[in-house]
């Protein structure tokens, strides 16, 4: 069923197909986001005519490539990660797809990168953000992204179902607790509207209120 949905949802650029295949050969391939989710993000970026975006947690660059392909020629994606070995897998495919000029890779802890953008006066200027990094940092990434987002902008938070672990109260490891806590926070957050979807490992679409 999942393969049927993917086959009838996704229209991949050839470079995306190659990068997905290369990532699937990696020992840490389970970290790659669901392809249908990448298609969803592309559609969301196109819908809101996003030009200025964030990718928090790049891994091999599949999500960055998906977002960059949806941006206009003068669009920008600030991609945040700390592991250049992973990211280097995707760089040739960014170039092959002709979007490498849109991607500004920042190799530093994402909280530092996001806070620097705020300090530079860029709050309220981003259209879209994707959060798929270390789970302990999710709350910080959410808060910083929300500051950077313009009214009407969108945040997509990945892994919100976490393999079903969020439903089992006996599971109290740090990652599960962090995801569960953010899920509860977003549900009550009067700064946004949100909907949780069962795409992939679950993703929440967060819409910042117009002021």
SEVEXVO-706795 format. One record per residue (C-alpha): residue number from 1; residue in three letters; x, z, y. Coordinates in pm, whole numbers, plus 50000, padded with zeros to 5 digits. Each point is the difference from the previous one (the first is absolute). Layout:
N
<pt palum="NUM" tormi="ALA" east="X" up="Z" north="Y"/>
...
//
This chain:
211
<pt palum="1" tormi="UNK" east="50000" up="50000" north="50000"/>
<pt palum="2" tormi="UNK" east="50279" up="50092" north="50245"/>
<pt palum="3" tormi="UNK" east="50176" up="49670" north="49933"/>
<pt palum="4" tormi="UNK" east="49673" up="49810" north="50056"/>
<pt palum="5" tormi="UNK" east="49954" up="50173" north="50336"/>
<pt palum="6" tormi="UNK" east="50359" up="49923" north="50101"/>
<pt palum="7" tormi="UNK" east="49968" up="49637" north="49892"/>
<pt palum="8" tormi="UNK" east="49687" up="49961" north="50212"/>
<pt palum="9" tormi="UNK" east="50127" up="50190" north="50304"/>
<pt palum="10" tormi="UNK" east="50361" up="49904" north="50063"/>
<pt palum="11" tormi="UNK" east="50143" up="49687" north="50156"/>
<pt palum="12" tormi="UNK" east="50373" up="50058" north="50001"/>
<pt palum="13" tormi="UNK" east="50273" up="49816" north="50183"/>
<pt palum="14" tormi="UNK" east="50260" up="49871" north="49749"/>
<pt palum="15" tormi="UNK" east="50251" up="50249" north="50140"/>
<pt palum="16" tormi="UNK" east="49758" up="50285" north="49926"/>
<pt palum="17" tormi="UNK" east="49968" up="49887" north="49639"/>
<pt palum="18" tormi="UNK" east="50378" up="49995" north="49962"/>
<pt palum="19" tormi="UNK" east="50042" up="50343" north="50161"/>
<pt palum="20" tormi="UNK" east="49731" up="50153" north="49780"/>
<pt palum="21" tormi="UNK" east="50173" up="49857" north="49695"/>
<pt palum="22" tormi="UNK" east="50338" up="50131" north="50115"/>
<pt palum="23" tormi="UNK" east="49852" up="50343" north="50068"/>
<pt palum="24" tormi="UNK" east="49834" up="50014" north="49660"/>
<pt palum="25" tormi="UNK" east="50347" up="49968" north="49845"/>
<pt palum="26" tormi="UNK" east="50122" up="50307" north="50188"/>
<pt palum="27" tormi="UNK" east="50021" up="50337" north="49825"/>
<pt palum="28" tormi="UNK" east="49789" up="50155" north="50276"/>
<pt palum="29" tormi="UNK" east="49738" up="49722" north="50003"/>
<pt palum="30" tormi="UNK" east="49717" up="50254" north="49974"/>
<pt palum="31" tormi="UNK" east="50063" up="50071" north="50370"/>
<pt palum="32" tormi="UNK" east="49873" up="49656" north="50097"/>
<pt palum="33" tormi="UNK" east="49657" up="49997" north="50159"/>
<pt palum="34" tormi="UNK" east="49707" up="49824" north="49839"/>
<pt palum="35" tormi="UNK" east="49997" up="49626" north="50087"/>
<pt palum="36" tormi="UNK" east="49627" up="50009" north="50077"/>
<pt palum="37" tormi="UNK" east="50070" up="50272" north="50253"/>
<pt palum="38" tormi="UNK" east="50260" up="49781" north="50169"/>
<pt palum="39" tormi="UNK" east="49741" up="49724" north="50027"/>
<pt palum="40" tormi="UNK" east="49755" up="50251" north="50149"/>
<pt palum="41" tormi="UNK" east="50258" up="50104" north="50261"/>
<pt palum="42" tormi="UNK" east="50067" up="49638" north="50092"/>
<pt palum="43" tormi="UNK" east="49629" up="49943" north="50051"/>
<pt palum="44" tormi="UNK" east="49969" up="50316" north="50211"/>
<pt palum="45" tormi="UNK" east="50292" up="49894" north="50221"/>
<pt palum="46" tormi="UNK" east="49849" up="49658" north="50049"/>
<pt palum="47" tormi="UNK" east="49657" up="50149" north="50074"/>
<pt palum="48" tormi="UNK" east="50129" up="50215" north="50285"/>
<pt palum="49" tormi="UNK" east="50255" up="49737" north="50111"/>
<pt palum="50" tormi="UNK" east="50282" up="50247" north="49954"/>
<pt palum="51" tormi="UNK" east="50329" up="49923" north="50174"/>
<pt palum="52" tormi="UNK" east="50183" up="50333" north="49994"/>
<pt palum="53" tormi="UNK" east="50013" up="50183" north="49666"/>
<pt palum="54" tormi="UNK" east="50171" up="50269" north="49792"/>
<pt palum="55" tormi="UNK" east="50100" up="50011" north="49633"/>
<pt palum="56" tormi="UNK" east="50098" up="50354" north="49901"/>
<pt palum="57" tormi="UNK" east="50168" up="49982" north="49660"/>
<pt palum="58" tormi="UNK" east="50133" up="49650" north="49935"/>
<pt palum="59" tormi="UNK" east="50143" up="50020" north="49644"/>
<pt palum="60" tormi="UNK" east="50085" up="49637" north="49910"/>
<pt palum="61" tormi="UNK" east="49807" up="49857" north="50292"/>
<pt palum="62" tormi="UNK" east="49678" up="49874" north="49840"/>
<pt palum="63" tormi="UNK" east="49777" up="50178" north="50250"/>
<pt palum="64" tormi="UNK" east="50220" up="49897" north="50292"/>
<pt palum="65" tormi="UNK" east="49985" up="49638" north="49889"/>
<pt palum="66" tormi="UNK" east="49622" up="50013" north="49964"/>
<pt palum="67" tormi="UNK" east="49949" up="50147" north="50346"/>
<pt palum="68" tormi="UNK" east="50253" up="49770" north="50168"/>
<pt palum="69" tormi="UNK" east="49830" up="49692" north="49856"/>
<pt palum="70" tormi="UNK" east="49676" up="50106" north="50168"/>
<pt palum="71" tormi="UNK" east="50158" up="50037" north="50345"/>
<pt palum="72" tormi="UNK" east="50028" up="49726" north="50263"/>
<pt palum="73" tormi="UNK" east="50341" up="49848" north="50067"/>
<pt palum="74" tormi="UNK" east="50071" up="50255" north="50273"/>
<pt palum="75" tormi="UNK" east="49871" up="50295" north="49794"/>
<pt palum="76" tormi="UNK" east="50221" up="50295" north="49908"/>
<pt palum="77" tormi="UNK" east="50019" up="50234" north="49703"/>
<pt palum="78" tormi="UNK" east="50214" up="50313" north="50020"/>
<pt palum="79" tormi="UNK" east="50093" up="50075" north="49639"/>
<pt palum="80" tormi="UNK" east="50111" up="50357" north="49926"/>
<pt palum="81" tormi="UNK" east="50209" up="50097" north="49698"/>
<pt palum="82" tormi="UNK" east="50317" up="50186" north="49904"/>
<pt palum="83" tormi="UNK" east="50114" up="49795" north="49699"/>
<pt palum="84" tormi="UNK" east="50165" up="49671" north="50087"/>
<pt palum="85" tormi="UNK" east="50066" up="49923" north="49631"/>
<pt palum="86" tormi="UNK" east="49627" up="49968" north="49936"/>
<pt palum="87" tormi="UNK" east="49929" up="49815" north="50323"/>
<pt palum="88" tormi="UNK" east="50282" up="49750" north="49937"/>
<pt palum="89" tormi="UNK" east="49802" up="49864" north="49706"/>
<pt palum="90" tormi="UNK" east="49730" up="49879" north="50235"/>
<pt palum="91" tormi="UNK" east="50207" up="49868" north="50290"/>
<pt palum="92" tormi="UNK" east="50066" up="49653" north="49849"/>
<pt palum="93" tormi="UNK" east="49626" up="49955" north="49942"/>
<pt palum="94" tormi="UNK" east="49919" up="50103" north="50358"/>
<pt palum="95" tormi="UNK" east="50233" up="49722" north="50110"/>
<pt palum="96" tormi="UNK" east="49858" up="49751" north="49750"/>
<pt palum="97" tormi="UNK" east="49650" up="50068" north="50134"/>
<pt palum="98" tormi="UNK" east="50124" up="49948" north="50356"/>
<pt palum="99" tormi="UNK" east="49900" up="50347" north="50120"/>
<pt palum="100" tormi="UNK" east="50333" up="50184" north="50010"/>
<pt palum="101" tormi="UNK" east="50007" up="49969" north="50381"/>
<pt palum="102" tormi="UNK" east="49678" up="50204" north="50017"/>
<pt palum="103" tormi="UNK" east="50136" up="50294" north="49798"/>
<pt palum="104" tormi="UNK" east="50201" up="50269" north="50177"/>
<pt palum="105" tormi="UNK" east="50148" up="50214" north="49722"/>
<pt palum="106" tormi="UNK" east="50082" up="50358" north="50100"/>
<pt palum="107" tormi="UNK" east="50215" up="50177" north="49739"/>
<pt palum="108" tormi="UNK" east="49937" up="50363" north="50091"/>
<pt palum="109" tormi="UNK" east="49750" up="50274" north="49913"/>
<pt palum="110" tormi="UNK" east="49662" up="49865" north="50109"/>
<pt palum="111" tormi="UNK" east="49914" up="50311" north="50201"/>
<pt palum="112" tormi="UNK" east="50307" up="49935" north="50215"/>
<pt palum="113" tormi="UNK" east="49915" up="49634" north="50048"/>
<pt palum="114" tormi="UNK" east="49637" up="50070" north="50088"/>
<pt palum="115" tormi="UNK" east="50086" up="50284" north="50237"/>
<pt palum="116" tormi="UNK" east="50255" up="49778" north="50174"/>
<pt palum="117" tormi="UNK" east="49729" up="49738" north="50057"/>
<pt palum="118" tormi="UNK" east="49778" up="50269" north="50154"/>
<pt palum="119" tormi="UNK" east="50287" up="50124" north="50217"/>
<pt palum="120" tormi="UNK" east="50052" up="49642" north="50119"/>
<pt palum="121" tormi="UNK" east="49642" up="49994" north="50129"/>
<pt palum="122" tormi="UNK" east="49849" up="49785" north="49725"/>
<pt palum="123" tormi="UNK" east="49709" up="50230" north="49918"/>
<pt palum="124" tormi="UNK" east="49669" up="49816" north="49980"/>
<pt palum="125" tormi="UNK" east="50160" up="49656" north="49966"/>
<pt palum="126" tormi="UNK" east="49998" up="49930" north="49625"/>
<pt palum="127" tormi="UNK" east="49718" up="49820" north="49824"/>
<pt palum="128" tormi="UNK" east="50061" up="50089" north="49635"/>
<pt palum="129" tormi="UNK" east="50199" up="50240" north="49782"/>
<pt palum="130" tormi="UNK" east="50053" up="50022" north="49624"/>
<pt palum="131" tormi="UNK" east="50110" up="50332" north="49850"/>
<pt palum="132" tormi="UNK" east="50155" up="49990" north="49651"/>
<pt palum="133" tormi="UNK" east="50307" up="50223" north="50004"/>
<pt palum="134" tormi="UNK" east="50097" up="50347" north="49876"/>
<pt palum="135" tormi="UNK" east="49681" up="50197" north="49957"/>
<pt palum="136" tormi="UNK" east="50134" up="50321" north="50154"/>
<pt palum="137" tormi="UNK" east="50031" up="49810" north="50328"/>
<pt palum="138" tormi="UNK" east="49650" up="49852" north="49995"/>
<pt palum="139" tormi="UNK" east="49848" up="50240" north="50253"/>
<pt palum="140" tormi="UNK" east="50282" up="49944" north="50249"/>
<pt palum="141" tormi="UNK" east="49984" up="49623" north="49955"/>
<pt palum="142" tormi="UNK" east="49624" up="50009" north="50053"/>
<pt palum="143" tormi="UNK" east="50020" up="50204" north="50320"/>
<pt palum="144" tormi="UNK" east="50284" up="49797" north="50148"/>
<pt palum="145" tormi="UNK" east="49835" up="49669" north="49907"/>
<pt palum="146" tormi="UNK" east="49673" up="50114" north="50155"/>
<pt palum="147" tormi="UNK" east="50181" up="50068" north="50328"/>
<pt palum="148" tormi="UNK" east="50160" up="49657" north="49991"/>
<pt palum="149" tormi="UNK" east="49677" up="49821" north="49912"/>
<pt palum="150" tormi="UNK" east="49777" up="49847" north="50264"/>
<pt palum="151" tormi="UNK" east="49629" up="50087" north="50005"/>
<pt palum="152" tormi="UNK" east="49837" up="49780" north="49736"/>
<pt palum="153" tormi="UNK" east="50324" up="49974" north="49804"/>
<pt palum="154" tormi="UNK" east="50019" up="50052" north="49625"/>
<pt palum="155" tormi="UNK" east="50212" up="50216" north="49770"/>
<pt palum="156" tormi="UNK" east="50007" up="49931" north="49626"/>
<pt palum="157" tormi="UNK" east="50111" up="50299" north="49790"/>
<pt palum="158" tormi="UNK" east="50107" up="49916" north="49643"/>
<pt palum="159" tormi="UNK" east="49989" up="50202" north="49675"/>
<pt palum="160" tormi="UNK" east="49711" up="50220" north="50109"/>
<pt palum="161" tormi="UNK" east="49865" up="50027" north="49643"/>
<pt palum="162" tormi="UNK" east="50348" up="50065" north="49858"/>
<pt palum="163" tormi="UNK" east="49912" up="49904" north="49644"/>
<pt palum="164" tormi="UNK" east="49704" up="50238" north="50005"/>
<pt palum="165" tormi="UNK" east="50220" up="50308" north="50051"/>
<pt palum="166" tormi="UNK" east="49817" up="50090" north="50322"/>
<pt palum="167" tormi="UNK" east="49692" up="50088" north="49791"/>
<pt palum="168" tormi="UNK" east="50177" up="50251" north="49776"/>
<pt palum="169" tormi="UNK" east="50031" up="50337" north="50172"/>
<pt palum="170" tormi="UNK" east="50259" up="50106" north="49743"/>
<pt palum="171" tormi="UNK" east="50243" up="49741" north="50136"/>
<pt palum="172" tormi="UNK" east="50177" up="50162" north="50293"/>
<pt palum="173" tormi="UNK" east="50329" up="49814" north="50035"/>
<pt palum="174" tormi="UNK" east="50114" up="49931" north="50357"/>
<pt palum="175" tormi="UNK" east="49908" up="49629" north="50003"/>
<pt palum="176" tormi="UNK" east="49649" up="50052" north="49866"/>
<pt palum="177" tormi="UNK" east="49936" up="50289" north="50237"/>
<pt palum="178" tormi="UNK" east="50119" up="49792" north="50297"/>
<pt palum="179" tormi="UNK" east="49773" up="49707" north="49912"/>
<pt palum="180" tormi="UNK" east="49703" up="50225" north="49931"/>
<pt palum="181" tormi="UNK" east="50054" up="50178" north="50332"/>
<pt palum="182" tormi="UNK" east="50016" up="49677" north="50200"/>
<pt palum="183" tormi="UNK" east="49692" up="49863" north="49826"/>
<pt palum="184" tormi="UNK" east="49808" up="50312" north="50103"/>
<pt palum="185" tormi="UNK" east="50139" up="49983" north="50353"/>
<pt palum="186" tormi="UNK" east="49902" up="49637" north="50055"/>
<pt palum="187" tormi="UNK" east="49649" up="50063" north="49870"/>
<pt palum="188" tormi="UNK" east="49951" up="50262" north="50273"/>
<pt palum="189" tormi="UNK" east="50203" up="49832" north="50276"/>
<pt palum="190" tormi="UNK" east="49771" up="49928" north="50298"/>
<pt palum="191" tormi="UNK" east="50263" up="49773" north="50156"/>
<pt palum="192" tormi="UNK" east="49934" up="49732" north="49740"/>
<pt palum="193" tormi="UNK" east="49755" up="49837" north="49764"/>
<pt palum="194" tormi="UNK" east="50121" up="49942" north="49646"/>
<pt palum="195" tormi="UNK" east="49910" up="49865" north="49659"/>
<pt palum="196" tormi="UNK" east="50182" up="50061" north="49673"/>
<pt palum="197" tormi="UNK" east="50019" up="49702" north="49763"/>
<pt palum="198" tormi="UNK" east="50090" up="49985" north="49632"/>
<pt palum="199" tormi="UNK" east="50232" up="49700" north="50044"/>
<pt palum="200" tormi="UNK" east="50323" up="50058" north="49806"/>
<pt palum="201" tormi="UNK" east="50081" up="50371" north="49999"/>
<pt palum="202" tormi="UNK" east="49747" up="50053" north="50275"/>
<pt palum="203" tormi="UNK" east="50039" up="49930" north="50370"/>
<pt palum="204" tormi="UNK" east="49829" up="50142" north="50306"/>
<pt palum="205" tormi="UNK" east="49920" up="49777" north="50296"/>
<pt palum="206" tormi="UNK" east="50015" up="50204" north="50320"/>
<pt palum="207" tormi="UNK" east="49853" up="49862" north="50323"/>
<pt palum="208" tormi="UNK" east="50107" up="50169" north="50322"/>
<pt palum="209" tormi="UNK" east="49709" up="50068" north="50234"/>
<pt palum="210" tormi="UNK" east="49969" up="49814" north="50326"/>
<pt palum="211" tormi="UNK" east="50053" up="50241" north="50287"/>
//
